[in-house]
């Protein structure tokens, strides 16, 4: 199962395009609100109803986590303790973690990019440690 995590202020195209492409390819992906409510508002004020909330997911069945960028979406993902736990667990189990645009900074600040190559939104490179 692939989970794409949504936080208030996410970049809509960075979240919804991967979902659309993967579903067209027949790959199972679920959008996950990091809140108790399913409705999450993006950076451009587009409201999306997630498939489930973070409390409903089965991390053991997760094959990949996707973190869309956007501001303040990236900051909201980064400040969520459950997301930090999920990312850490996924990487320890050699599962895929994709971070788009500004979201790689979440991984960099935790030291997960050490010895790896990464790209990010221009101006965020300092946080790709």
C-alpha positions in Angstrom: 0.0 0.0 0.0 1.2 3.5 -0.9 0.2 6.3 1.4 0.3 10.0 0.4 0.1 12.3 3.5 -1.8 15.5 3.4 -1.3 18.4 5.8 -2.9 21.9 5.7 -1.2 24.0 3.0 0.0 21.1 0.8 0.8 21.8 -2.8 -2.2 20.5 -4.7 -0.4 19.5 -7.9 2.3 17.7 -6.0 -0.2 15.7 -4.1 -2.9 15.0 -6.6 -0.8 14.3 -9.7 1.0 11.3 -8.1 -2.4 9.9 -6.9 -3.9 10.3 -10.3 -1.0 8.7 -12.2 -0.6 5.8 -9.8 -4.4 5.0 -9.8 -4.4 5.1 -13.6 -1.6 2.6 -13.5 -3.7 0.3 -11.2 -1.5 0.9 -8.2 -3.2 1.1 -4.8 -2.6 4.4 -3.2 -4.5 6.1 -0.4 -4.5 9.8 0.6 -4.1 10.2 4.3 -5.0 13.3 6.4 -2.6 13.8 9.2 -5.5 15.1 11.2 -8.5 13.4 12.8 -10.7 15.0 10.1 -10.6 13.9 6.4 -10.9 17.3 4.8 -7.6 19.0 4.2 -7.1 22.4 2.5 -4.2 22.9 0.1 -2.0 25.9 -0.5 -4.4 27.3 -3.1 -7.4 26.8 -0.9 -8.6 23.7 -2.7 -10.2 21.3 -0.2 -9.6 17.6 -0.6 -11.3 14.8 1.2 -8.6 12.2 2.1 -9.3 8.5 1.9 -8.5 8.0 5.6 -7.0 9.7 8.6 -3.5 8.9 9.9 -5.0 7.0 12.8 -6.6 4.5 10.4 -3.5 3.4 8.4 -1.6 0.2 8.9 2.1 1.1 8.8 3.1 -2.5 8.6 1.3 -2.8 5.2 2.9 0.4 3.9 5.2 -0.1 0.9 5.8 3.6 0.3 5.2 7.0 1.8 4.8 10.1 -0.3 5.2 13.6 1.2 4.1 16.4 -1.1 5.6 19.8 -0.6 4.1 23.2 -0.4 4.0 25.8 2.4 2.9 25.6 5.1 2.2 21.9 4.2 5.8 20.8 4.5 6.2 22.5 7.9 2.9 20.9 9.0 4.1 17.5 8.0 7.5 18.0 9.7 5.9 19.1 13.0 3.7 16.0 13.2 5.2 13.4 15.5 3.2 10.6 13.9 4.7 11.4 10.5 8.2 11.5 11.9 7.6 8.0 13.4 6.2 6.7 10.2 9.1 8.0 8.1 11.7 6.6 10.6 10.0 3.2 10.7 9.7 3.1 6.9 13.4 3.9 6.3 14.6 1.4 8.9 12.6 -1.2 7.1 14.0 -0.2 3.7 10.7 1.0 2.4 10.4 3.8 -0.2 9.9 7.4 1.0 9.3 10.0 -1.7 9.4 13.7 -0.8 8.5 16.3 -3.4 9.7 19.9 -3.8 10.3 21.4 -0.2 9.4 18.1 1.5 12.9 16.6 1.2 13.9 19.0 3.9 11.9 16.9 6.4 14.2 14.0 5.6 17.3 16.1 5.6 16.7 17.7 9.0 16.4 14.2 10.5 19.7 13.1 8.9 18.0 10.5 6.6 19.7 11.9 3.5 23.2 11.2 4.7 25.1 9.4 2.0 22.2 9.9 -0.5 21.5 12.2 -3.3 18.4 14.4 -3.1 16.9 17.4 -4.9 14.5 20.0 -3.6 12.9 23.3 -4.3 15.5 25.9 -5.0 16.6 27.7 -1.8 15.9 24.6 0.5 19.3 23.0 -0.2 20.7 24.0 3.2 18.3 21.5 4.9 19.4 18.6 2.8 22.0 17.3 5.3 
